[in-house]
Amino acid sequence: MNKKQKKLMDKHRNNLLYVEVKNNNVEKALSIFKKRVKNSGLLKEIRDREFYEKPSAEKRRKRNMVKHRKKYSIE
């Protein structure tokens, strides 16, 4: 692999969830992949986009979340 190809691969690794399998240890790579998916917030975004939500309903939901957080926050 030349430098140009390697640079292109590194660029794609930064944009995508990418896990390298080392020593044929697929279980370890899978657990790392699951952790990266969880930490990236990808699943939350997919759940949020599952159904269309009107902008006014989204604002109302977010406003209610803030009220709920303020109510139960420790001061």
PDB file of N, CA, C and O in Angstrom:
ATOM      1  N   MET A   1       0.845  -1.172   0.000  1.00  0.00           N
ATOM      2  CA  MET A   1       0.000   0.000   0.000  1.00  0.00           C
ATOM      3  C   MET A   1       0.894   1.239   0.000  1.00  0.00           C
ATOM      4  O   MET A   1       1.773   1.373   0.851  1.00  0.00           O
ATOM      5  N   ASN A   2       0.671   2.136  -0.944  1.00  0.00           N
ATOM      6  CA  ASN A   2       1.492   3.338  -0.998  1.00  0.00           C
ATOM      7  C   ASN A   2       0.938   4.419  -0.064  1.00  0.00           C
ATOM      8  O   ASN A   2      -0.102   4.242   0.570  1.00  0.00           O
ATOM      9  N   LYS A   3       1.653   5.533   0.001  1.00  0.00           N
ATOM     10  CA  LYS A   3       1.279   6.594   0.939  1.00  0.00           C
ATOM     11  C   LYS A   3      -0.083   7.194   0.621  1.00  0.00           C
ATOM     12  O   LYS A   3      -0.851   7.520   1.526  1.00  0.00           O
ATOM     13  N   LYS A   4      -0.382   7.339  -0.665  1.00  0.00           N
ATOM     14  CA  LYS A   4      -1.655   7.945  -1.068  1.00  0.00           C
ATOM     15  C   LYS A   4      -2.832   7.065  -0.639  1.00  0.00           C
ATOM     16  O   LYS A   4      -3.835   7.571  -0.136  1.00  0.00           O
ATOM     17  N   GLN A   5      -2.710   5.758  -0.838  1.00  0.00           N
ATOM     18  CA  GLN A   5      -3.771   4.836  -0.443  1.00  0.00           C
ATOM     19  C   GLN A   5      -3.932   4.819   1.077  1.00  0.00           C
ATOM     20  O   GLN A   5      -5.048   4.786   1.595  1.00  0.00           O
ATOM     21  N   LYS A   6      -2.807   4.841   1.777  1.00  0.00           N
ATOM     22  CA  LYS A   6      -2.863   4.820   3.236  1.00  0.00           C
ATOM     23  C   LYS A   6      -3.530   6.077   3.773  1.00  0.00           C
ATOM     24  O   LYS A   6      -4.327   6.011   4.709  1.00  0.00           O
ATOM     25  N   LYS A   7      -3.200   7.239   3.173  1.00  0.00           N
ATOM     26  CA  LYS A   7      -3.805   8.492   3.598  1.00  0.00           C
ATOM     27  C   LYS A   7      -5.312   8.472   3.356  1.00  0.00           C
ATOM     28  O   LYS A   7      -6.086   8.966   4.176  1.00  0.00           O
ATOM     29  N   LEU A   8      -5.721   7.899   2.227  1.00  0.00           N
ATOM     30  CA  LEU A   8      -7.142   7.795   1.906  1.00  0.00           C
ATOM     31  C   LEU A   8      -7.856   6.887   2.903  1.00  0.00           C
ATOM     32  O   LEU A   8      -8.969   7.197   3.328  1.00  0.00           O
ATOM     33  N   MET A   9      -7.235   5.776   3.281  1.00  0.00           N
ATOM     34  CA  MET A   9      -7.829   4.868   4.265  1.00  0.00           C
ATOM     35  C   MET A   9      -7.960   5.553   5.628  1.00  0.00           C
ATOM     36  O   MET A   9      -8.976   5.396   6.304  1.00  0.00           O
ATOM     37  N   ASP A  10      -6.934   6.315   6.034  1.00  0.00           N
ATOM     38  CA  ASP A  10      -6.991   7.021   7.309  1.00  0.00           C
ATOM     39  C   ASP A  10      -8.118   8.048   7.301  1.00  0.00           C
ATOM     40  O   ASP A  10      -8.785   8.247   8.316  1.00  0.00           O
ATOM     41  N   LYS A  11      -8.331   8.697   6.161  1.00  0.00           N
ATOM     42  CA  LYS A  11      -9.402   9.678   6.040  1.00  0.00           C
ATOM     43  C   LYS A  11     -10.756   9.005   6.240  1.00  0.00           C
ATOM     44  O   LYS A  11     -11.621   9.541   6.933  1.00  0.00           O
ATOM     45  N   HIS A  12     -10.941   7.827   5.633  1.00  0.00           N
ATOM     46  CA  HIS A  12     -12.204   7.108   5.771  1.00  0.00           C
ATOM     47  C   HIS A  12     -12.395   6.588   7.196  1.00  0.00           C
ATOM     48  O   HIS A  12     -13.524   6.537   7.684  1.00  0.00           O
ATOM     49  N   ARG A  13     -11.345   6.215   7.848  1.00  0.00           N
ATOM     50  CA  ARG A  13     -11.451   5.727   9.224  1.00  0.00           C
ATOM     51  C   ARG A  13     -11.968   6.806  10.151  1.00  0.00           C
ATOM     52  O   ARG A  13     -12.681   6.514  11.111  1.00  0.00           O
ATOM     53  N   ASN A  14     -11.611   8.060   9.869  1.00  0.00           N
ATOM     54  CA  ASN A  14     -12.064   9.162  10.719  1.00  0.00           C
ATOM     55  C   ASN A  14     -13.551   9.433  10.529  1.00  0.00           C
ATOM     56  O   ASN A  14     -14.212   9.883  11.465  1.00  0.00           O
ATOM     57  N   ASN A  15     -14.089   9.174   9.347  1.00  0.00           N
ATOM     58  CA  ASN A  15     -15.490   9.480   9.072  1.00  0.00           C
ATOM     59  C   ASN A  15     -16.413   8.315   9.382  1.00  0.00           C
ATOM     60  O   ASN A  15     -17.594   8.531   9.656  1.00  0.00           O
ATOM     61  N   LEU A  16     -15.924   7.116   9.348  1.00  0.00           N
ATOM     62  CA  LEU A  16     -16.753   5.936   9.536  1.00  0.00           C
ATOM     63  C   LEU A  16     -16.395   5.232  10.839  1.00  0.00           C
ATOM     64  O   LEU A  16     -15.302   5.407  11.379  1.00  0.00           O
ATOM     65  N   LEU A  17     -17.330   4.439  11.327  1.00  0.00           N
ATOM     66  CA  LEU A  17     -17.008   3.585  12.465  1.00  0.00           C
ATOM     67  C   LEU A  17     -16.230   2.405  11.913  1.00  0.00           C
ATOM     68  O   LEU A  17     -16.772   1.595  11.161  1.00  0.00           O
ATOM     69  N   TYR A  18     -14.991   2.307  12.274  1.00  0.00           N
ATOM     70  CA  TYR A  18     -14.087   1.339  11.690  1.00  0.00           C
ATOM     71  C   TYR A  18     -13.351   0.610  12.799  1.00  0.00           C
ATOM     72  O   TYR A  18     -12.821   1.234  13.718  1.00  0.00           O
ATOM     73  N   VAL A  19     -13.321  -0.701  12.712  1.00  0.00           N
ATOM     74  CA  VAL A  19     -12.598  -1.506  13.690  1.00  0.00           C
ATOM     75  C   VAL A  19     -11.759  -2.525  12.932  1.00  0.00           C
ATOM     76  O   VAL A  19     -12.248  -3.192  12.021  1.00  0.00           O
ATOM     77  N   GLU A  20     -10.519  -2.636  13.308  1.00  0.00           N
ATOM     78  CA  GLU A  20      -9.620  -3.590  12.688  1.00  0.00           C
ATOM     79  C   GLU A  20      -9.633  -4.891  13.483  1.00  0.00           C
ATOM     80  O   GLU A  20      -9.545  -4.871  14.711  1.00  0.00           O
ATOM     81  N   VAL A  21      -9.741  -6.012  12.791  1.00  0.00           N
ATOM     82  CA  VAL A  21      -9.714  -7.319  13.451  1.00  0.00           C
ATOM     83  C   VAL A  21      -8.261  -7.775  13.524  1.00  0.00           C
ATOM     84  O   VAL A  21      -7.591  -7.918  12.501  1.00  0.00           O
ATOM     85  N   LYS A  22      -7.788  -7.999  14.734  1.00  0.00           N
ATOM     86  CA  LYS A  22      -6.401  -8.411  14.929  1.00  0.00           C
ATOM     87  C   LYS A  22      -6.370  -9.844  15.442  1.00  0.00           C
ATOM     88  O   LYS A  22      -7.157 -10.209  16.315  1.00  0.00           O
ATOM     89  N   ASN A  23      -5.479 -10.644  14.913  1.00  0.00           N
ATOM     90  CA  ASN A  23      -5.285 -12.038  15.309  1.00  0.00           C
ATOM     91  C   ASN A  23      -6.574 -12.850  15.226  1.00  0.00           C
ATOM     92  O   ASN A  23      -6.805 -13.728  16.058  1.00  0.00           O
ATOM     93  N   ASN A  24      -7.409 -12.570  14.238  1.00  0.00           N
ATOM     94  CA  ASN A  24      -8.679 -13.273  14.028  1.00  0.00           C
ATOM     95  C   ASN A  24      -9.567 -13.259  15.273  1.00  0.00           C
ATOM     96  O   ASN A  24     -10.338 -14.193  15.494  1.00  0.00           O
ATOM     97  N   ASN A  25      -9.463 -12.221  16.074  1.00  0.00           N
ATOM     98  CA  ASN A  25     -10.258 -12.096  17.278  1.00  0.00           C
ATOM     99  C   ASN A  25     -11.496 -11.249  16.966  1.00  0.00           C
ATOM    100  O   ASN A  25     -11.536 -10.052  17.249  1.00  0.00           O
ATOM    101  N   VAL A  26     -12.499 -11.896  16.379  1.00  0.00           N
ATOM    102  CA  VAL A  26     -13.705 -11.207  15.930  1.00  0.00           C
ATOM    103  C   VAL A  26     -14.536 -10.747  17.122  1.00  0.00           C
ATOM    104  O   VAL A  26     -15.139  -9.675  17.065  1.00  0.00           O
ATOM    105  N   GLU A  27     -14.584 -11.519  18.186  1.00  0.00           N
ATOM    106  CA  GLU A  27     -15.387 -11.167  19.352  1.00  0.00           C
ATOM    107  C   GLU A  27     -14.910  -9.852  19.956  1.00  0.00           C
ATOM    108  O   GLU A  27     -15.718  -8.990  20.301  1.00  0.00           O
ATOM    109  N   LYS A  28     -13.607  -9.704  20.080  1.00  0.00           N
ATOM    110  CA  LYS A  28     -13.032  -8.470  20.632  1.00  0.00           C
ATOM    111  C   LYS A  28     -13.337  -7.291  19.713  1.00  0.00           C
ATOM    112  O   LYS A  28     -13.713  -6.219  20.189  1.00  0.00           O
ATOM    113  N   ALA A  29     -13.181  -7.475  18.401  1.00  0.00           N
ATOM    114  CA  ALA A  29     -13.462  -6.409  17.444  1.00  0.00           C
ATOM    115  C   ALA A  29     -14.932  -6.022  17.482  1.00  0.00           C
ATOM    116  O   ALA A  29     -15.267  -4.843  17.363  1.00  0.00           O
ATOM    117  N   LEU A  30     -15.809  -7.000  17.646  1.00  0.00           N
ATOM    118  CA  LEU A  30     -17.239  -6.729  17.708  1.00  0.00           C
ATOM    119  C   LEU A  30     -17.590  -5.934  18.959  1.00  0.00           C
ATOM    120  O   LEU A  30     -18.412  -5.019  18.901  1.00  0.00           O
ATOM    121  N   SER A  31     -16.983  -6.270  20.074  1.00  0.00           N
ATOM    122  CA  SER A  31     -17.268  -5.529  21.303  1.00  0.00           C
ATOM    123  C   SER A  31     -16.758  -4.092  21.194  1.00  0.00           C
ATOM    124  O   SER A  31     -17.410  -3.168  21.680  1.00  0.00           O
ATOM    125  N   ILE A  32     -15.614  -3.898  20.569  1.00  0.00           N
ATOM    126  CA  ILE A  32     -15.086  -2.548  20.363  1.00  0.00           C
ATOM    127  C   ILE A  32     -16.018  -1.762  19.438  1.00  0.00           C
ATOM    128  O   ILE A  32     -16.293  -0.585  19.673  1.00  0.00           O
ATOM    129  N   PHE A  33     -16.499  -2.426  18.391  1.00  0.00           N
ATOM    130  CA  PHE A  33     -17.416  -1.781  17.449  1.00  0.00           C
ATOM    131  C   PHE A  33     -18.703  -1.353  18.146  1.00  0.00           C
ATOM    132  O   PHE A  33     -19.181  -0.238  17.938  1.00  0.00           O
ATOM    133  N   LYS A  34     -19.263  -2.229  18.969  1.00  0.00           N
ATOM    134  CA  LYS A  34     -20.495  -1.901  19.696  1.00  0.00           C
ATOM    135  C   LYS A  34     -20.281  -0.704  20.619  1.00  0.00           C
ATOM    136  O   LYS A  34     -21.148   0.163  20.724  1.00  0.00           O
ATOM    137  N   LYS A  35     -19.129  -0.653  21.287  1.00  0.00           N
ATOM    138  CA  LYS A  35     -18.823   0.453  22.177  1.00  0.00           C
ATOM    139  C   LYS A  35     -18.719   1.758  21.390  1.00  0.00           C
ATOM    140  O   LYS A  35     -19.204   2.795  21.841  1.00  0.00           O
ATOM    141  N   ARG A  36     -18.089   1.710  20.220  1.00  0.00           N
ATOM    142  CA  ARG A  36     -17.957   2.916  19.400  1.00  0.00           C
ATOM    143  C   ARG A  36     -19.306   3.389  18.879  1.00  0.00           C
ATOM    144  O   ARG A  36     -19.557   4.593  18.821  1.00  0.00           O
ATOM    145  N   VAL A  37     -20.177   2.461  18.498  1.00  0.00           N
ATOM    146  CA  VAL A  37     -21.514   2.827  18.024  1.00  0.00           C
ATOM    147  C   VAL A  37     -22.284   3.490  19.165  1.00  0.00           C
ATOM    148  O   VAL A  37     -22.956   4.500  18.960  1.00  0.00           O
ATOM    149  N   LYS A  38     -22.187   2.929  20.348  1.00  0.00           N
ATOM    150  CA  LYS A  38     -22.899   3.483  21.502  1.00  0.00           C
ATOM    151  C   LYS A  38     -22.391   4.878  21.840  1.00  0.00           C
ATOM    152  O   LYS A  38     -23.190   5.779  22.097  1.00  0.00           O
ATOM    153  N   ASN A  39     -21.094   5.069  21.844  1.00  0.00           N
ATOM    154  CA  ASN A  39     -20.509   6.354  22.210  1.00  0.00           C
ATOM    155  C   ASN A  39     -20.696   7.421  21.137  1.00  0.00           C
ATOM    156  O   ASN A  39     -20.668   8.614  21.441  1.00  0.00           O
ATOM    157  N   SER A  40     -20.887   7.007  19.892  1.00  0.00           N
ATOM    158  CA  SER A  40     -21.030   7.990  18.820  1.00  0.00           C
ATOM    159  C   SER A  40     -22.414   8.612  18.791  1.00  0.00           C
ATOM    160  O   SER A  40     -22.598   9.667  18.184  1.00  0.00           O
ATOM    161  N   GLY A  41     -23.399   7.982  19.436  1.00  0.00           N
ATOM    162  CA  GLY A  41     -24.764   8.516  19.422  1.00  0.00           C
ATOM    163  C   GLY A  41     -25.524   8.145  18.168  1.00  0.00           C
ATOM    164  O   GLY A  41     -26.588   8.705  17.903  1.00  0.00           O
ATOM    165  N   LEU A  42     -25.005   7.220  17.399  1.00  0.00           N
ATOM    166  CA  LEU A  42     -25.626   6.824  16.143  1.00  0.00           C
ATOM    167  C   LEU A  42     -26.982   6.161  16.364  1.00  0.00           C
ATOM    168  O   LEU A  42     -27.933   6.448  15.636  1.00  0.00           O
ATOM    169  N   LEU A  43     -27.084   5.291  17.346  1.00  0.00           N
ATOM    170  CA  LEU A  43     -28.351   4.605  17.600  1.00  0.00           C
ATOM    171  C   LEU A  43     -29.429   5.575  18.043  1.00  0.00           C
ATOM    172  O   LEU A  43     -30.588   5.433  17.652  1.00  0.00           O
ATOM    173  N   LYS A  44     -29.066   6.561  18.857  1.00  0.00           N
ATOM    174  CA  LYS A  44     -30.036   7.560  19.308  1.00  0.00           C
ATOM    175  C   LYS A  44     -30.557   8.358  18.118  1.00  0.00           C
ATOM    176  O   LYS A  44     -31.753   8.633  18.016  1.00  0.00           O
ATOM    177  N   GLU A  45     -29.656   8.721  17.231  1.00  0.00           N
ATOM    178  CA  GLU A  45     -30.055   9.471  16.039  1.00  0.00           C
ATOM    179  C   GLU A  45     -30.975   8.650  15.149  1.00  0.00           C
ATOM    180  O   GLU A  45     -31.942   9.180  14.602  1.00  0.00           O
ATOM    181  N   ILE A  46     -30.689   7.381  15.002  1.00  0.00           N
ATOM    182  CA  ILE A  46     -31.537   6.508  14.179  1.00  0.00           C
ATOM    183  C   ILE A  46     -32.924   6.387  14.802  1.00  0.00           C
ATOM    184  O   ILE A  46     -33.927   6.437  14.090  1.00  0.00           O
ATOM    185  N   ARG A  47     -32.991   6.229  16.126  1.00  0.00           N
ATOM    186  CA  ARG A  47     -34.294   6.152  16.795  1.00  0.00           C
ATOM    187  C   ARG A  47     -35.070   7.456  16.653  1.00  0.00           C
ATOM    188  O   ARG A  47     -36.286   7.441  16.461  1.00  0.00           O
ATOM    189  N   ASP A  48     -34.366   8.588  16.748  1.00  0.00           N
ATOM    190  CA  ASP A  48     -35.030   9.881  16.620  1.00  0.00           C
ATOM    191  C   ASP A  48     -35.577  10.086  15.211  1.00  0.00           C
ATOM    192  O   ASP A  48     -36.616  10.726  15.045  1.00  0.00           O
ATOM    193  N   ARG A  49     -34.914   9.566  14.213  1.00  0.00           N
ATOM    194  CA  ARG A  49     -35.333   9.748  12.822  1.00  0.00           C
ATOM    195  C   ARG A  49     -36.296   8.669  12.339  1.00  0.00           C
ATOM    196  O   ARG A  49     -36.717   8.690  11.183  1.00  0.00           O
ATOM    197  N   GLU A  50     -36.641   7.743  13.196  1.00  0.00           N
ATOM    198  CA  GLU A  50     -37.508   6.636  12.791  1.00  0.00           C
ATOM    199  C   GLU A  50     -38.869   7.144  12.328  1.00  0.00           C
ATOM    200  O   GLU A  50     -39.423   6.636  11.354  1.00  0.00           O
ATOM    201  N   PHE A  51     -39.407   8.144  13.021  1.00  0.00           N
ATOM    202  CA  PHE A  51     -40.686   8.734  12.660  1.00  0.00           C
ATOM    203  C   PHE A  51     -40.504  10.239  12.532  1.00  0.00           C
ATOM    204  O   PHE A  51     -39.679  10.840  13.221  1.00  0.00           O
ATOM    205  N   TYR A  52     -41.281  10.835  11.644  1.00  0.00           N
ATOM    206  CA  TYR A  52     -41.220  12.284  11.466  1.00  0.00           C
ATOM    207  C   TYR A  52     -41.860  12.973  12.657  1.00  0.00           C
ATOM    208  O   TYR A  52     -42.923  12.573  13.133  1.00  0.00           O
ATOM    209  N   GLU A  53     -41.197  14.013  13.126  1.00  0.00           N
ATOM    210  CA  GLU A  53     -41.729  14.808  14.223  1.00  0.00           C
ATOM    211  C   GLU A  53     -41.790  16.259  13.761  1.00  0.00           C
ATOM    212  O   GLU A  53     -40.796  16.819  13.300  1.00  0.00           O
ATOM    213  N   LYS A  54     -42.959  16.852  13.889  1.00  0.00           N
ATOM    214  CA  LYS A  54     -43.117  18.236  13.466  1.00  0.00           C
ATOM    215  C   LYS A  54     -42.159  19.122  14.260  1.00  0.00           C
ATOM    216  O   LYS A  54     -41.872  18.835  15.422  1.00  0.00           O
ATOM    217  N   PRO A  55     -41.665  20.195  13.644  1.00  0.00           N
ATOM    218  CA  PRO A  55     -40.744  21.087  14.372  1.00  0.00           C
ATOM    219  C   PRO A  55     -41.341  21.642  15.659  1.00  0.00           C
ATOM    220  O   PRO A  55     -40.638  21.769  16.662  1.00  0.00           O
ATOM    221  N   SER A  56     -42.627  21.972  15.645  1.00  0.00           N
ATOM    222  CA  SER A  56     -43.249  22.506  16.863  1.00  0.00           C
ATOM    223  C   SER A  56     -43.294  21.438  17.957  1.00  0.00           C
ATOM    224  O   SER A  56     -43.094  21.746  19.132  1.00  0.00           O
ATOM    225  N   ALA A  57     -43.555  20.192  17.579  1.00  0.00           N
ATOM    226  CA  ALA A  57     -43.586  19.105  18.562  1.00  0.00           C
ATOM    227  C   ALA A  57     -42.190  18.841  19.119  1.00  0.00           C
ATOM    228  O   ALA A  57     -42.037  18.528  20.300  1.00  0.00           O
ATOM    229  N   GLU A  58     -41.177  18.969  18.269  1.00  0.00           N
ATOM    230  CA  GLU A  58     -39.802  18.767  18.715  1.00  0.00           C
ATOM    231  C   GLU A  58     -39.403  19.848  19.725  1.00  0.00           C
ATOM    232  O   GLU A  58     -38.773  19.555  20.740  1.00  0.00           O
ATOM    233  N   LYS A  59     -39.778  21.106  19.436  1.00  0.00           N
ATOM    234  CA  LYS A  59     -39.486  22.196  20.370  1.00  0.00           C
ATOM    235  C   LYS A  59     -40.190  21.972  21.701  1.00  0.00           C
ATOM    236  O   LYS A  59     -39.598  22.173  22.762  1.00  0.00           O
ATOM    237  N   ARG A  60     -41.460  21.554  21.646  1.00  0.00           N
ATOM    238  CA  ARG A  60     -42.237  21.306  22.856  1.00  0.00           C
ATOM    239  C   ARG A  60     -41.590  20.195  23.681  1.00  0.00           C
ATOM    240  O   ARG A  60     -41.471  20.312  24.901  1.00  0.00           O
ATOM    241  N   ARG A  61     -41.171  19.114  23.014  1.00  0.00           N
ATOM    242  CA  ARG A  61     -40.542  17.988  23.704  1.00  0.00           C
ATOM    243  C   ARG A  61     -39.242  18.421  24.370  1.00  0.00           C
ATOM    244  O   ARG A  61     -38.981  18.058  25.517  1.00  0.00           O
ATOM    245  N   LYS A  62     -38.421  19.199  23.655  1.00  0.00           N
ATOM    246  CA  LYS A  62     -37.158  19.653  24.222  1.00  0.00           C
ATOM    247  C   LYS A  62     -37.379  20.598  25.395  1.00  0.00           C
ATOM    248  O   LYS A  62     -36.659  20.533  26.392  1.00  0.00           O
ATOM    249  N   ARG A  63     -38.383  21.485  25.280  1.00  0.00           N
ATOM    250  CA  ARG A  63     -38.696  22.420  26.355  1.00  0.00           C
ATOM    251  C   ARG A  63     -39.141  21.655  27.606  1.00  0.00           C
ATOM    252  O   ARG A  63     -38.753  21.997  28.723  1.00  0.00           O
ATOM    253  N   ASN A  64     -39.954  20.621  27.406  1.00  0.00           N
ATOM    254  CA  ASN A  64     -40.402  19.808  28.541  1.00  0.00           C
ATOM    255  C   ASN A  64     -39.250  19.033  29.171  1.00  0.00           C
ATOM    256  O   ASN A  64     -39.229  18.830  30.385  1.00  0.00           O
ATOM    257  N   MET A  65     -38.298  18.602  28.359  1.00  0.00           N
ATOM    258  CA  MET A  65     -37.129  17.902  28.894  1.00  0.00           C
ATOM    259  C   MET A  65     -36.310  18.835  29.789  1.00  0.00           C
ATOM    260  O   MET A  65     -35.814  18.421  30.836  1.00  0.00           O
ATOM    261  N   VAL A  66     -36.173  20.090  29.371  1.00  0.00           N
ATOM    262  CA  VAL A  66     -35.434  21.063  30.174  1.00  0.00           C
ATOM    263  C   VAL A  66     -36.140  21.294  31.504  1.00  0.00           C
ATOM    264  O   VAL A  66     -35.496  21.342  32.552  1.00  0.00           O
ATOM    265  N   LYS A  67     -37.470  21.439  31.464  1.00  0.00           N
ATOM    266  CA  LYS A  67     -38.238  21.624  32.694  1.00  0.00           C
ATOM    267  C   LYS A  67     -38.049  20.439  33.634  1.00  0.00           C
ATOM    268  O   LYS A  67     -37.867  20.609  34.840  1.00  0.00           O
ATOM    269  N   HIS A  68     -38.094  19.241  33.066  1.00  0.00           N
ATOM    270  CA  HIS A  68     -37.944  18.028  33.864  1.00  0.00           C
ATOM    271  C   HIS A  68     -36.552  17.973  34.496  1.00  0.00           C
ATOM    272  O   HIS A  68     -36.412  17.621  35.667  1.00  0.00           O
ATOM    273  N   ARG A  69     -35.517  18.322  33.714  1.00  0.00           N
ATOM    274  CA  ARG A  69     -34.147  18.316  34.235  1.00  0.00           C
ATOM    275  C   ARG A  69     -33.984  19.330  35.362  1.00  0.00           C
ATOM    276  O   ARG A  69     -33.349  19.046  36.378  1.00  0.00           O
ATOM    277  N   LYS A  70     -34.569  20.528  35.172  1.00  0.00           N
ATOM    278  CA  LYS A  70     -34.463  21.567  36.215  1.00  0.00           C
ATOM    279  C   LYS A  70     -35.169  21.128  37.497  1.00  0.00           C
ATOM    280  O   LYS A  70     -34.686  21.383  38.601  1.00  0.00           O
ATOM    281  N   LYS A  71     -36.302  20.473  37.341  1.00  0.00           N
ATOM    282  CA  LYS A  71     -37.076  20.043  38.497  1.00  0.00           C
ATOM    283  C   LYS A  71     -36.299  19.052  39.361  1.00  0.00           C
ATOM    284  O   LYS A  71     -36.360  19.120  40.589  1.00  0.00           O
ATOM    285  N   TYR A  72     -35.575  18.140  38.734  1.00  0.00           N
ATOM    286  CA  TYR A  72     -34.888  17.082  39.471  1.00  0.00           C
ATOM    287  C   TYR A  72     -33.383  17.299  39.586  1.00  0.00           C
ATOM    288  O   TYR A  72     -32.659  16.402  40.016  1.00  0.00           O
ATOM    289  N   SER A  73     -32.905  18.490  39.202  1.00  0.00           N
ATOM    290  CA  SER A  73     -31.468  18.721  39.314  1.00  0.00           C
ATOM    291  C   SER A  73     -31.092  19.017  40.763  1.00  0.00           C
ATOM    292  O   SER A  73     -31.902  19.519  41.542  1.00  0.00           O
ATOM    293  N   ILE A  74     -29.873  18.702  41.098  1.00  0.00           N
ATOM    294  CA  ILE A  74     -29.373  18.944  42.456  1.00  0.00           C
ATOM    295  C   ILE A  74     -28.742  20.331  42.473  1.00  0.00           C
ATOM    296  O   ILE A  74     -27.848  20.641  41.685  1.00  0.00           O
ATOM    297  N   GLU A  75     -29.226  21.141  43.381  1.00  0.00           N
ATOM    298  CA  GLU A  75     -28.705  22.514  43.451  1.00  0.00           C
ATOM    299  C   GLU A  75     -27.856  22.730  44.653  1.00  0.00           C
ATOM    300  O   GLU A  75     -27.344  23.830  44.857  1.00  0.00           O
TER     301      GLU A  75
END
